[in-house]
Amino acid sequence: MTLSQNGRPSPLDELYEYAKNKGTITYQEVTDRLGNTFFEADQLEKVLDKLLASLCGLYDYIIIDCGLKHELLTVNALAAADYCIIPVQAHFLASEGIPDVLEMVRNVQNRFNPDLKIAGILLTMYQSRPQLCQSVRSSVGEIYGDSIHVFDRPIEQTIKVAECPAAGMSILDYAPKNPAADSYRSLAQEVLRLG
């Protein structure tokens, strides 16, 4: 433990204890607890990396869920991660954004995390019946399948996925027999096989 100048635990140590006791922590909680002045301006992209370095001994896996926009949280997540999964909605316009996401990943690899690997592309909000979803799935596989792993089973779109956050539960707890829950279990098994 590191003591700050006033003899109290450092903000990073306090955050570590908080995360250890809670089990989950939001990025907002990280920034609220550390404050804007804790990290130097040129270190902002490495906030999560510094935090997770102290937490990784507590967990087998740490999952960072964030958006795909090129913003500070996403860059932090990629800078701290060993692997990233690129989620893509099974819609034409969403699949058109894959090159932008790949460019962001390459930029993070070049500037902050040369060891970052892409675990694969994961289709989400998938419906098996509409031809559009099947077409997007086929297209993503054809375009990227030789160079980037495309996960075998897309995440099914069901109303239960939208309901479970309001209940404060994961889909696995909220509706364990739902097709989306099966999709997430399949994803977890595939990720474990990838190493």
Summary of the structure (lengths in Angstrom):
residues: 195
radius of gyration: 18.7
end to end distance: 31.9
largest distance: 63.4
contacts: 526
relative contact order: 0.09
helix: 53%
strand: 10%
